[in-house]
Amino acid sequence: MTMRTTPNNFHDAVNRQAGSSPKRSLAIYGISAIAALGGLLFGYDTGVISGAELFLQHDFALTSFTEELAVSAVLVGAIIGAAVGGKMSDALGRRMTLIIMGSVFAAGAILTAFAPTLWLFILFRIIVGLGIGVSSFVAPMYIAEIAPPRLRGGLVTFNQLAVTAGIAVSYWIDLAFANAGMGWRPMFGVAAIPGVALLIGMLFLSETPRWLASKNQWDKASTALNFLAPSEREQELRSIREALRNEQHASLSEFFRSGLTLALIAGIGLALFQQFIGINTVIYYAPTIFGYAGFRSASGAILATSVVGVVNFLTTLLAVFLLDRVGRRPLLLGGIVGMFITLIGMGVIFLIGPGNIGVLVLICLILYIVSFAIGMGPVFWLMSSEIFPTRLRAIGGSLSTIANWAGNLLISITFLSLIGTLGKPLTFWLYALLAVAAFVFCWFLIPETKGRNLEQVEGFWKNKRHW
C-alpha cells in the first residue's frame, strides 16, 4: 500500500494505484484489517475477563454478586455505546469515530490495569464497554461501506472472525500471564496495544464514500470509489444517492405502518435468543465452570478455556464458507439443536457428579461452542443486516444490537446467582429450555435469505411471510 502519513494523501494514493487491480485489492484487504481491529478489541475485551476473574476473586475478595458486577460492567458501557454509535458515526464520520474508539480502548485498558479498587475497576470497564458498543456497530459498517461489491460479503464477515480471534487471543494471553504468576493486571493492559494500532491505523485511511456523500462531498466520494471499485463507481454512486433519498424518510414508525413489524420482531428476537441460550456464560465464566468440574489450578482451567476459544474461531471460519452454500436456516436450526443437546448433557454431567467430569465438561463445552459458532453466532450478525429493507437497516440493526447487548448483560449478571439458587443441573437445563423456545421462534419466523436480494426480503414481510 503506497499511502503516506496523512488522511488527505489517501486520494493521491488512490490515483496512483487506480490502474493496478491486484494492488488495489490488497490495499482494500489492508484497510479492512485495520478497521477489523475494532472487532478484535471487541472480542479481546469481552473474553479477557474469563481468565482474569479467578485472580480478581482473590484480590478484591469478590462475592458471587460483585463477581457478576465485575464481569458485566463492560456490558453496561456496551449498551450505551451501541445506542449512541450510529448517531456518533453519522455526525463525526466512521473513520473519526473509530479513531476516538481506539483512544478509548487504549486509555480504558491502561486505567483498568492500574485500578486500585473494585469500584474503579468497574468504572473503567464501563469505559471500555463504550468502545466495544460503538465499535461493534461502526467497524463492520466502515468495512461494508469501503468494500467493493465483489468483496463485500467476505470482508464484512472478516470482522466477525476478528471478534472470535480476539476472544481466543484473550484466553491465551490470560494463560500466559497466569503461568507467569503476573496476575490479572497485565491481562487487561495488553489491550492498549491493538487500541493504539486502531487509532494510528485509522489516521492513515480515508472516510467512506457513503458518509462523504451524506455530507454532500460528492467529489471526494467519487475519488474514493475510483480507488475502491473503479469499474462499479457510477453504479455505486447511484446506489448511494438512492439509499440516502430513502433514509431521509425512514423512521421507526414505518416498521408498524408498512407490514414490517415481523421483521423487527425477527431481528430483536434473534438478538435476544442468541444470548438467552447462554453463550456468554461460556465466554465469560468458562474457567469458573471448569473449576466446578474439578480443575484444580487457575492455569488448568484457563488452558481448557483456551481450547474452547480456538474451537470457536475455527468453527466461525468454517461457517463463513457454509453460509452461502448450505444456507442460513439449516445452520441456525441445526446449531440450536446442538446447543440444546449439549446443555442437557452439561446438566446431566453435573447431576451425576464425580468421575471424569472435567473431561466430560470440556467435551460438552467444545460441542456447545461448535454448535453456536456454526449457527446462531454468525447467522444473527449476518441476518440482522439482511432482514431489514435498505432504508430501515440502520434503525433495525441498531435496535437489534442494543437488544443483543441487553440480553448479554441479563445473562451475564444472573449466571452465578442462578447457580447458587437453582444449582448447576437446573441452570443448564433452564438454558436448554430457552433453546427450545429459540428453535420454535426461528422455525416459524426466520426466513431463508440465501440468494435473495433486499427487495425480495422486504416483499416477504409485506406479503405476510410469502415469497
VOMIRO-570044 format. One record per residue (C-alpha): residue in three letters; x, y negated, z. Coordinates in steps of 0.2 Angstrom, whole numbers, plus 5000, padded with zeros to 4 digits. Each point is the difference from the previous one (the first is absolute). Example, Ala and Ser with C-alpha at 12.3 -4.5 7.8 and 13.67 -1.06 7.14 Angstrom:
! VOMIRO-570044
ALA506250225039
SER500649834997
//
This chain:
! VOMIRO-570044
MET500050005000
THR500849834995
MET499049895012
ARG501049865008
THR499849935018
THR498449894999
PRO498250044996
ASN500049874986
ASN501450094990
PHE498850154999
HIS499349934984
ASP501749984992
ALA500350185004
VAL498350044992
ASN500549924984
ARG501750095000
GLN499350175003
ALA498449994990
GLY500850094985
SER500650155010
SER498650125005
PRO501150125010
LYS500749865010
ARG498349925002
SER499350165007
LEU501450035012
ALA499849825006
ILE498250025003
TYR500450165010
GLY501249905010
ILE498849865004
SER498750135005
ALA501350085012
ILE500349845008
ALA498249965003
ALA499750185006
LEU501249965014
GLY498449935008
GLY499250184999
LEU501650075007
LEU499949885015
PHE498250045002
GLY500450195001
TYR501649975011
ASP499149885013
THR498550115002
GLY501050175001
VAL501549945011
ILE498949995016
SER499850194999
GLY501750045006
ALA500349845010
GLU498550035011
LEU500850155009
PHE501449875006
LEU498749865003
GLN499150115012
HIS501650015011
ASP500549824998
PHE498349925003
ALA499350135011
LEU498550024988
THR498350075005
SER498950084986
PHE499149844998
THR501549884999
GLU500850134988
GLU498549994989
LEU500249815001
ALA501850004995
VAL499750124985
SER498449904994
ALA500649825002
VAL500750004983
LEU498350044993
VAL499249855008
GLY501249894990
ALA499750114985
ILE498149975000
ILE500349815001
GLY501350014987
ALA498950104988
ALA498649875003
VAL501149854996
GLY501250084987
GLY498849974985
LYS499749815003
MET501949985005
SER500650074984
ASP498749904990
ALA500649845008
LEU501850035000
GLY500350134987
ARG500450185001
ARG501949974999
MET500049875014
THR498950105011
LEU501250154999
ILE501549895003
ILE499149945016
MET499650185005
GLY501850054998
SER500449865013
VAL498650075011
PHE500650184999
ALA501849955004
ALA499649885014
GLY498750125007
ALA501350155000
ILE501349905009
LEU498849935013
THR499350185003
ALA501750075002
PHE500449885014
ALA498350005008
PRO500349995019
THR498250055006
LEU498650104994
TRP498949854996
LEU501349914990
PHE500350174991
ILE498150004996
LEU500049824994
PHE501550034988
ARG499250154993
ILE498449904996
ILE501249884991
VAL500750154990
GLY498250064997
LEU499649834991
GLY501450044988
ILE499350184997
GLY498249944998
VAL500549874987
SER501350104991
SER498850154999
PHE498949894989
VAL501249894991
ALA501450114995
PRO499050124989
MET499149854993
TYR501649924995
ILE500650164992
ALA498350024991
GLU500149824993
ILE501850014994
ALA499850184992
PRO499750024982
PRO498550104996
ARG501050154994
LEU500950015017
ARG498749935012
GLY499350175007
GLY501750075004
LEU500749845008
VAL498549975011
THR500150175007
PHE501849975003
ASN499549895014
GLN499150145008
LEU501550114999
ALA501049865008
VAL498850015015
THR500250185002
ALA501949984998
GLY500049875013
ILE499150125012
ALA501350144997
VAL501549885001
SER499349945017
TYR500050175007
TRP501750044995
ILE500649835007
ASP499150055016
LEU500950175000
ALA501749924997
PHE499949875014
ALA499250135012
ASN501550124997
ALA501249865003
GLY499249965016
MET499649824995
GLY498249995004
TRP498649914992
ARG500749834997
PRO501050034985
MET498650104992
PHE499049844998
GLY501549894997
VAL500550094984
ALA498449944991
ALA500849834999
ILE501150064986
PRO498650044987
GLY499149855007
VAL501549894995
ALA500250104983
LEU498149964996
LEU500349815004
ILE501649994990
GLY499450114986
MET498449904997
LEU501049844999
PHE500750064984
LEU498350044992
SER498649914991
GLU498249975005
THR498850124991
PRO499249944984
ARG498250025007
TRP500349885015
LEU500949884989
ALA498550004988
SER498849985015
LYS500949845004
ASN499949944982
GLN501850034996
TRP499750094984
ASP501749964992
LYS500950085014
ALA498850155000
SER500350024982
THR501950005002
ALA499950125014
LEU498950124989
ASN501349984986
PHE501250095011
LEU498950125008
ALA498950064986
PRO500449904984
SER499050124988
GLU498449985011
ARG500349825005
GLU498549934991
GLN498850145005
GLU500649985018
LEU499749815000
ARG498250034993
SER499750125014
ILE500649885013
ARG498949864994
GLU498550125000
ALA500450065017
LEU500249835007
ARG498449944992
ASN499150155008
GLU500849975018
GLN499449825000
HIS498250075003
ALA500550155011
SER499350015017
LEU499650135013
SER498249984998
GLU500150064982
PHE500350185007
PHE498249995007
ARG499349914984
SER500750114986
GLY499750185006
LEU501850015006
THR499650035018
LEU500550184999
ALA501649964993
LEU500449895015
ILE499450145011
ALA501150124991
GLY501649905002
ILE499749965018
GLY499550185004
LEU501550074992
ALA501149875010
LEU499250065016
PHE500050184997
GLN501850004995
GLN500449955018
PHE498650095009
ILE500750174995
GLY501449965011
ILE501549974989
ASN500849875010
THR500050115016
VAL501350094990
ILE500949854993
TYR500149925017
TYR499950145013
ALA500950154992
PRO501450015012
THR498749995015
ILE499050144991
PHE501650104999
GLY500449965018
TYR498350085004
ALA500550154990
GLY501550035010
PHE501549914992
ARG501149965014
SER501149864994
ALA499649834992
SER501250044986
GLY499150174997
ALA498349924999
ILE500649864988
LEU500950134989
ALA498450094998
THR499149844996
SER501449964987
VAL499650164991
VAL498249944999
GLY500549834993
VAL501050084986
VAL498550114996
ASN498949854999
PHE501149914988
LEU500350154988
THR498150055000
THR499649814996
LEU501250014986
LEU499150164993
ALA498349915002
VAL500649864988
PHE500250134986
LEU498450095004
LEU498849865002
ASP499849964981
ARG500150194996
VAL498950095012
GLY498949855005
ARG499649905016
ARG498550105006
PRO500850185000
LEU501549935010
LEU499049905012
LEU498750145004
GLY501450135000
GLY501149905011
ILE498549975013
VAL499750195000
GLY501850035004
MET500049875014
PHE498550075008
ILE500750185000
THR501749945008
LEU499149895013
ILE498950155005
GLY501750105000
MET500849875012
GLY498650015012
VAL500050195000
ILE501950005003
PHE499949885015
LEU498550115007
ILE501050164999
GLY501549925008
PRO501850065003
GLY501050114988
ASN500849934984
ILE498849855001
GLY501449884995
VAL500350094983
LEU498150024997
VAL499749825003
LEU501449954988
ILE499250114987
CYS498349935003
LEU500649824999
ILE501050034984
LEU498450074992
TYR499049865007
ILE501249874992
VAL500050094984
SER498150004999
PHE500049815004
ALA501449954989
ILE499350094985
GLY498249945002
MET499349865012
GLY501749915002
PRO500349954982
VAL498250014993
PHE499349875012
TRP501349874995
LEU499850044981
MET498150015000
SER499849845011
SER500749914984
GLU498950104988
ILE498350015007
PHE499749815000
PRO499749904985
THR501449884995
ARG499249845006
LEU499650085017
ARG501650105002
ALA500949875011
ILE498549995012
GLY499650195000
GLY501850045002
SER500349885014
LEU498550065010
SER500550184998
THR501849965006
ILE499349915015
ALA498950155004
ASN501550124998
TRP501049915012
ALA498649985012
GLY499750194999
ASN501950035003
LEU499949895016
LEU498550095006
ILE500850174998
SER501749955006
ILE499449925016
THR498850145005
PHE501150164997
LEU500850025016
SER498449955010
LEU499150144990
ILE501450125004
GLY499849965019
THR498150004999
LEU499550144988
GLY501650105000
LYS501150054985
PRO498950134992
LEU498449895000
THR500949854994
PHE500750094985
TRP498350084997
LEU499249825001
TYR501149954986
ALA499550164990
LEU498249955003
LEU500349834992
ALA500950094986
VAL498350094996
ALA499249835000
ALA501349934988
PHE499850154988
VAL498149975000
PHE500249814997
CYS501350034986
TRP499050144992
PHE498449904998
LEU500749824997
ILE501750004993
PRO500150014981
GLU501450084989
THR500849844992
LYS501350104990
GLY500049944982
ARG498749865004
ASN500249824997
LEU499449875012
GLU498549954990
GLN499450195000
VAL500350015019
GLU499049845002
GLY498650084989
PHE500050155011
TRP499549905016
LYS498749904990
ASN499250154992
LYS499750085017
ARG501650115000
HIS499850064982
TRP501349994987
//
